[in-house]
Amino acid sequence: MNEKSGIFLSVVIPVYQSASSLEALIRRLGSVLQGISAQVELILVDDGSSDGSWDLIQKAADTDARIRGLRLSRNFGQHHAIAAGLDASVGEWTVVMDADLQDLPEEIPHLLSKAQHGYEVVLGRRMHRKDVWHKTLLSTLFYRVFRYMSGFSQDPAVGNFGIYHRKVIGELVQMRESIRYFPALVHWLGFRQGTFDVQHGHSVTGKSNYGFRSRVHLGVNAVLSFSDKPLRLTVKLGFVIALMGFIFALVTLFRYFSGSIAIQGYASLIVSIWMLSGLILMTLGVVGLYVGRIFDGVKNRPLYVVAQRT
């Protein structure tokens, strides 16, 4: 047990627009944690909800000393809210899970049991996912692109749900980059990691708080934060276009000196201009994305701002 804190297990949950599931989540977690240890803490991080989630967190904290609440000053995003919870956690082991009850509290003892067989990280591998088909399809597509771009091989059935040892959390909280993607940070750290097949529940909220645009934004940020391959691909593309242009120029010169071309074609000129202009703009756009991320990083702003604590 962590002698400094006296807490055996911390549970960190980012909360956003989850008022419909919070009471059931807290009740079920209370029953599960009671069977694990008397020395536990539940950290609920309200990520700028407007549906009364914070009121429920305050009410729960007033009646249960194990519950701690953090309210961020605005919506910073799920992965920043996780960072806030990890910064506040002190347990020897820390569980990270979602608030919509798709991550089942009853699976926590199973994750902990496997972790105590020599693992520093045990991730829940979701069997028979209950997500709608298009969400599963987008998730699978993203992981394939992310694996190609970054070289990180991540199972699409694995998300944030998992249990992490204190030394892993200690390293995570030192990683203060402004663009965050929690699973990739855990993967980058290494340590001995394992998975455990867990049941996947139905979302109580009815729909995901991540819309299509939010998912695309998260995916772009994840790729740009953990890979420079887009830059290298633009260099390769530029080389291929330049080689094609060189071959086209040789063919054109040969046809000109052989007398088969009297006047240079208008169509080929326009096509060349549009192709090269599009390539230049695309390359500048990719470079601009990286420059924008560098700009966000050098400002050195805090990852989140806590407005209230229970």
Beta strands, then each sheet from edge to edge (+ up, - down):
strand 1: 9-15
strand 2: 40-46
strand 3: 67-72
strand 4: 93-96
strand 5: 121-127
strand 6: 158-165
strand 7: 193-199
strand 8: 306-309
sheet 1: 7+ 5+ 6- 4+ 1+ 2+ 3+ 8-
end
